[in-house]
């Protein structure tokens, strides 16, 4: 239920209002919002179906001196961007891929490398 304020009542409440104010506010409605008849718990918002079909991108770093886990995860950003630009993965957003990183300690610098595995979900 909304109540409106007539121009006469507006003039009574604001006797010194300018002509432009009176014209702009000729029919002021009550500030109380109207309630809509919707159920308290509507249907849930549906998520994207393909989110369960994300490709897993696994980076394994073989290092003589392993990095801190957060440093290694940050160091694969350029590699991940390269996979995306080469169209090997659909994108690098969290809803498109599962990102996994791990490190393995090796004995010699000649064995240092980074392996990249792309694991596609079964259809």
QUIVEN-V620486 format. One record per residue. N is the residue number from 1. SS is DSSP state (a for helix, b for strand, c for the rest). D_CENTER is the distance of its C-alpha to the mean C-alpha in Angstrom with 1 decimal. Layout:
N,SS,D_CENTER  N,SS,D_CENTER
This chain:
1,c,37.9  2,c,37.7  3,c,40.6  4,b,41.4  5,b,43.4  6,c,46.4  7,a,47.4  8,a,50.5  9,a,48.8  10,a,46.3  11,a,49.5  12,a,50.9  13,a,47.9  14,c,47.5  15,c,51.1  16,c,50.4  17,c,47.4  18,c,47.7  19,a,48.3  20,a,44.8  21,a,43.2  22,a,45.3  23,a,44.4  24,a,40.7  25,c,40.8  26,c,43.5  27,c,41.6  28,b,39.2  29,b,37.5  30,c,36.9  31,c,33.8  32,c,33.3  33,c,30.4  34,c,31.4  35,c,30.0  36,c,28.9  37,c,30.1  38,c,27.0  39,c,26.9  40,c,25.2  41,c,23.3  42,c,22.3  43,c,21.2  44,c,17.9  45,c,14.9  46,c,15.2  47,c,12.6  48,c,13.0  49,a,16.4  50,a,16.0  51,a,13.6  52,a,16.9  53,a,18.4  54,c,16.6  55,b,18.9  56,b,19.8  57,b,20.4  58,b,22.8  59,b,24.3  60,b,27.6  61,b,29.2  62,b,33.0  63,b,34.2  64,c,37.4  65,c,35.6  66,c,32.1  67,c,29.3  68,c,27.3  69,a,24.5  70,a,21.8  71,a,23.8  72,a,24.2  73,a,20.5  74,a,19.9  75,a,22.9  76,c,21.6  77,a,18.9  78,a,21.5  79,a,22.7  80,a,19.3  81,a,18.9  82,a,22.4  83,a,21.7  84,a,19.0  85,a,21.4  86,c,24.2  87,c,22.3  88,c,23.0  89,c,19.5  90,c,17.2  91,c,14.5  92,c,13.1  93,c,9.5  94,c,9.2  95,c,9.5  96,c,12.5  97,b,14.5  98,b,15.9  99,b,17.0  100,b,20.3  101,b,22.5  102,b,26.1  103,b,29.2  104,b,32.9  105,b,35.7  106,c,38.5  107,c,42.0  108,c,42.3  109,a,40.3  110,a,41.5  111,a,39.3  112,c,36.1  113,b,33.4  114,b,29.8  115,b,29.4  116,b,26.4  117,b,26.1  118,b,24.1  119,b,24.3  120,c,23.5  121,c,23.2  122,c,26.4  123,c,26.4
